[in-house]
Amino acid sequence: MLNISHNQLNKRVDLRQFKSGKNVLDKSYYKYFNKFLLVAAGITLVTMFLPWTQNITGKGLVTTLTPDQRPQSIQSQIPGRIEEWFVREGDFVRKGDTILRISEIKSEYFDNQLVERTNSQIQAKSSSVGAYQQKVEALRRQILALQNEQKLKLEQTRNKLLQARLKVKSDSIDLEAQKTNMTIAERQFNRVTTLQGEGLKAVKDVEEKRVKYQEAQAKLISQENKFIASKNEVINAQIELSRINQEYIDKISKSESDLFTAQSNRFDTEAQVTKLQNDYTNYQVRNSLLYVTAPINGFINKALTGGVGVTFKEGEALVGIMPEQYDLAVETYVRPIDLPLLHIGEKVRIQFDGWPAIVFSGWPNLSYGTYGAKVVAIENFISDKGLYRVLLAPDETDHEWPKAIRVGSGARTIALLEDVPIWFELWRQLNSFPPNYYQPENGDKANAKS
C-alpha cells in the first residue's frame, strides 16, 4: 500500500485477525537473505587468502619436435611437364617410391640419346688425349736423341779443335826450326862470301851456300804459311763448335716448343674430357630426376600441382607429404612482457582442441583433460605477430598425449608460475601488472608446480 490516504484502515481494523494479514504482517523479511550474505562474505573473505598459481596462457599449434618430421612439400630440381601420376592423396609411400613422371621442357635436353652421344664424345676426346700423350713421348725421345747427338758432335768438334791447336803448336816449332836453319844458312853464306872475297873459297862454294840460303828462306816462308793455316784451322774449329752448338740448340728448342704445344693440347683436351664427363654425369642425374620420388616414408597429403600436362618451374612445390614417424610438440606464442618468466624445462599444461577438459588456470591440480609439457626451446627473435615462439615437448613424467592428435591442430597452453593469494592476483589483474618475476631454483621449483 502507498499510504497516501488520511483514512487509514489499518488503524481502525486489526488486520492480524485475518489469515492473509497474519502471513504478511507477522513475516520477517530478508532474514535468510541476510544470513546468506553473511555466509557469502565469510566464504569470500576466506577464499581471498587461498593460494592461486600465476600462469601465462597462450595459443599455439601442434607441430613436431624436429624440423625433418614436419609436413613438407616435394619439389622438382628441374623444370618440367607432368606426364603421369603414380599415387593418390592419402596413399602411404616409402622412401624412393615413384610419385610422378615428368618430361623435359627445355629444347637442349629433348634428345633421347643425349647421354649416349655425350659418352661417345668423351671416348673420342679420350682417344685424342692418348694421341697427344704419344706425341709428347715421341718428342721427348726426339729431344733426348738430339741432346745425345749434340753431345757427340760437340765432342767431335772439340777433338778437331784440339788437333788444330796441336798442329799450330807443331807448326810453330817447325817455324822456329826453319828460322834457325835460315839463320845458319845466312851466316854460312856470309862467311863463304867473305872467304871468297879474301880468295880462300871458290865461287862454286859461294853459289852452293847461296842456293842453300835461298832454300832455307823458301822453307821458312812455306812453314809460315803452314803455321797461319793451322791457326786458321783452330779458328774454323771454334766457329764450327759454336755453329754445331747453336744448330742443336735450335733443333732442341723447336722440339721442346712442339712438346709444349702437344702438352698444352693434351691438357686442353683433358679439360674438355672433364667437362664432357661433368655434362655426362649431369645428364644422367637429370634423367633420374624425370621421376619424382618420395624422400621419406610418409603419407601423401595433397597434390599441390595437379593434372597432366601442367608445366612447372624448378623448386615449385608439387605434392605435400607427412612423415610416418614423428615426435609431437606444441609451438605457442607469448607476449614479450612474459618472456623473462619462461625458462628451459619449465612445466606447462596443454589443452588440445577437440579434447574435453575442465580447466582451472589458477588451480592446476583441479583441472581435468590437460596434458603435461615442458619448454625445450625459446625463440630469440620476435615473430611477425609481435610475440615470441616457444616450443614445448611432452613431459615424460605426466600422462601420455592422445594418440589421435594430428599435426596442425590447435592447442591452448598454460605455463605455471608462483603461488600467490587470490586477492593479490585480483589486485594484479585490475592494475594490469605482469606476473611476479619467476626464476626456478636449479629447475626444482619449476618441476614442483606440475
FENBELSUL-V995034 format. One record per backbone hydrogen bond with DSSP energy under -1.0 kcal/mol. CO is the residue of the C=O (numbers start at 1). NH is the residue of the N-H. If there is no record, write none. Layout:
BEGIN
co->[CO	CO]
nh->[NH	NH]
END
This chain:
BEGIN
co->[6	9	9	14	15	18	19	20	21	22	30	31	32	33	34	35	36	37	38	39	40	41	42	43	44	46	47	48	50	52	54	56	58	60	61	62	63	66	67	72	74	74	76	80	81	82	84	88	91	93	94	97	99	100	101	101	103	106	107	111	113	114	115	116	117	118	119	120	121	122	123	124	125	126	127	128	129	130	131	132	133	134	135	136	137	138	139	140	141	142	143	144	145	146	147	148	149	150	151	152	153	154	155	156	157	158	159	160	161	162	163	164	165	166	167	168	169	170	171	172	173	174	175	176	177	178	179	180	181	182	183	184	185	186	187	188	189	190	191	192	193	194	195	202	203	204	205	206	207	208	209	210	211	212	213	214	215	216	217	218	219	220	221	222	223	224	225	226	227	228	229	230	231	232	233	234	235	236	237	238	239	240	241	242	243	244	245	246	247	248	249	250	251	252	253	254	255	256	257	258	259	260	261	262	263	264	265	266	267	268	269	270	271	272	273	274	275	276	277	278	279	280	281	282	283	284	285	287	288	290	292	292	294	297	298	299	300	302	310	312	313	318	318	319	320	321	322	327	329	330	331	332	334	335	338	339	343	346	347	348	349	350	351	352	358	362	363	368	371	372	373	374	375	377	383	387	388	389	390	391	391	392	393	395	406	409	410	411	412	413	414	415	418	420	421	422	423	424	425	426	427	428	440	441	443	444	446	447]
nh->[8	12	13	17	18	22	23	24	25	26	34	35	36	37	38	39	40	41	42	43	44	45	46	47	48	49	50	423	422	420	417	415	413	411	331	408	329	69	70	321	318	319	315	312	103	309	101	91	300	298	97	294	86	292	83	84	81	109	110	114	117	118	119	120	121	122	123	124	125	126	127	128	129	130	131	132	133	134	135	136	137	138	139	140	141	142	143	144	145	146	147	148	149	150	151	152	153	154	155	156	157	158	159	160	161	162	163	164	165	166	167	168	169	170	171	172	173	174	175	176	177	178	179	180	181	182	183	184	185	186	187	188	189	190	191	192	193	194	195	196	197	198	200	206	207	208	209	210	211	212	213	214	215	216	217	218	219	220	221	222	223	224	225	226	227	228	229	230	231	232	233	234	235	236	237	238	239	240	241	242	243	244	245	246	247	248	249	250	251	252	253	254	255	256	257	258	259	260	261	262	263	264	265	266	267	268	269	270	271	272	273	274	275	276	277	278	279	280	281	282	283	284	285	286	287	288	289	290	291	102	99	100	96	324	93	322	90	320	82	80	316	304	305	74	301	72	299	65	63	392	61	390	388	338	341	342	346	375	416	373	414	371	412	355	368	53	366	358	350	395	348	393	345	391	386	383	334	379	332	376	377	330	374	398	409	62	353	60	351	58	349	56	54	52	425	426	427	428	429	430	431	433	442	444	447	448	449	450]
END
